[in-house]
């Protein structure tokens, strides 16, 4: 699921020639249009201590990442370098994106506003946070709050610009996540427990049950009209090839 946007920042020409570049200090911005291929679009960045924008697609710029001041050998810098996922953007507000990165040492959720070039750390937890999504209008960030990385917890919601976290799906108990679809007037939350799978419909004034089964299942999709729901299930006894 996770991919490095680019690889590592090294001085060695042979290694740099066979890998894209990932500086440890990234500034996401520029004119790259949003899209599934944003990871290979021109993504200008600023190397720590410098003020020149480099284009990671240009081989000449790949060799200009200065690692001379690092106390670590190149191979160790490759392991320690910050990783960043490909961003996901809000359908109705494509300038607003969400991505996962680990500059603090743990993977956390970050927002990136392409219109302003600003980034913001959304979550800050001891064991990190990797599951999150944007509302279609880009106004809220949903993130999954588990305990100590055990993947058992509840969905929280935070304003895109920052603010307090609130329960995103009141009425849905602590569960293992089994899919999430955020619509414009309602949202669907897939929930898995030892007793089976339940899919909840979360609306502003109430939460109700759409589907429940003692078998394994996942919420797979919600149509734009919010009238059709896709569910992967194993009611016929095959939990692997459903």
N, C-alpha and C positions, 0 to 999 in steps of 0.2 A: 504494500500500500504506500509506504513512504519511499520517496525518491529524493535523492540529492538534486537540488536545482542545478548545481554545478559541482565539480569534484573538489579539488584541493588546491591551495595556493602554494606553489613550490618554485624554487629557483632553477632547479636542474632542468635543462632544456629537453632532455630525452623524456623525462617523466611528464613535464608540462606539455610536451607535444602530443602525448597520448591520452591526456585527460583534460577536460574543461577545468575552469578555475573557480574556486570558491574562496574568496577572502574571508578572514575571520570577522571582519566588520563589514556588514552589508548595508547599503542604502538602496531600498527598492523604490523605483520611481522611473521617470523618463516617459518616452512616447510609445512604449510597447502596448499594443492593443490587447484587451483581455481576450482570453480564449483558451481552449484546451492546450494549445501549443505555447502557452506563455513561458514555459520553462526554456524554450529555445529562441524566444524573441529577444531583441536587444534589451538587456536589463542593465542599465548603468549602475555602477556601484562605486563606493569610495573606500579605498584601502586605509586602514587606521594610520593616522599620521600624515595623510596626504589630502590633497584637495582636487585632484584631477579625476574626472569621470572616465572610467575605462569601459570598453565594450567587451564583454566576455567572449564574444564570437571571434574577435580578432586575435590570431596567434601571437602577434607582436605584443599585445597588451597582456597576454597570459604570462609572459616572462617578466613583467614589470612588478610583480608582487614581491615586495621587499620582505624577506624573512631573515635578514642578517641579524636582527636584534633578538631573535628568539633563542632561548637557552636550550631548546629541544632540537634533536636531529629532525631531518625532513620527514622521515617515515613516521615519527611520533606526532609531528605537526598535522599530518594527514589524518591521524586517528583523533586528535584533539579538536580539529577544526569544526566550527559550527555547522550544523546541518539544517536544512530548511526544506519543507515540503512544497509541492506546487500549490499555489493559492486556489481557493474556490471563491467565486463571487456571487453576490446576490442577483437573482434573475432580473429584478426590476430596478436595481441600482448597481450596475456592473463596475462602477468605480470603487465599490466597497468590497473588500476581499478578506478572507480569513485563511491563515496558514499556521503551521506548526513548526517550531524551531527550538533549539536548545542552547542559546548563548549563555544561559545561567547555569548550565550543567544538567538540567532536566528539561524534558520536552513540555512546552506550554503553548497555549493558543495566543496568537497575535492578530490584530487587525492591520490592514494596509489600505489606506485611502489613496487611490491613484490620483485623484484630483488635486490633493494637497501634498502628496508624497510622504505623509505622516504615517508612522506605525505606532502601535500601542500594545503592550502586553495585557492580555485579558485575564489570564489565570496565573496564580502563583501558589503552588502547593508543593509540599515536601516531595511527594512521589510523582509529580508531574500530571499533566492533563493532555490527552491526545484526541478525545472525541468531542467534536463540536460542529456547529452548522450555523449559517446565517438565515434569518428570516427573509422571505422574498423581497421585502422592501428595504432590506439592509439596515433596519432600525435596531435589531436585537441580535445578540449572539447567544445561542444555546450551547451549553457544555455539560458533560456528564460528570457528576460528582460521586466518585466511588470512594472507598476507604482503603488507603494504603495500596492502591493499585490492584485491588481484588476484582474489579470490574462489576461490582455489585453496588448499586446506588440509585440516585435520582437525577433528573434533568433540571438544571438551573438555567436562568436567563438573565442577561445583563444588557443594558443599553449599549449600542455600538460605540458611542462617544465616552462610555464609562459611567459607573454608578453602582448602586447596590445590586447584589444578586438576589433574585427571588425564585421561588419554585415555579418552574415553567409548566409543569403538568400536575397541578393540585388534584388529588384524588387517585394518582397513580403511586402505588407503594414502591419501596426500594426493590429493584429487580436487576436482572442481567439484561442489558440492552439487546433488543431484537429488531432493530430498525427504527428510523425516525423520518417522518415526512412533515415538513412545515409548510402549511398552506397559507392562503391569504385571509381566510375567515375561520379556519380550523386547522388543527394539527393532529397527526396520528403518531402514537407511541407504541412500539412493539416491546413487549415485556416477557421475559423468560424466567421461570422459577423451576424448582424441583417438581412442581405439580403440572407443568406444561407451559403453554404460551397463551398470552392474551394481548389483543390489540385494542388500544383505547382511542377514543375520539375526544380530543381536548378542545373545547370551545370556551369563549370568554366567560360564560355563565355556568357551565357545567362540564363534567367529564363522564362519558358513558362507555360501555363495552361494545365493540363492533364484532369481535371474533374471539373465541376461546376454544382451546383444544388441549387434550392431555398429551398430544404429540408435539414434536419439534416443529417450529414454524418461524418465518421471518416476514416482516413487513418489507415489501419489495418496491412499492411505488404508489404515487397518488397523481391522478390526472390533473391537468391545469384547471379543469372545470370543478374539481373536487367532488365529482360524482362517481368516479371509478377508483377502486383500490386493488392493487396487485399484491397477492400473498403467496409466498412459497411455503408449502406445507408438506407434511409426511403422513397424512391421514391413512394412506394405503400401505403403510408399514415400511417405507424406504426413506430413512432419514438422511441419506447421503445423495441419492439421485431423485430429487423430488420434482 
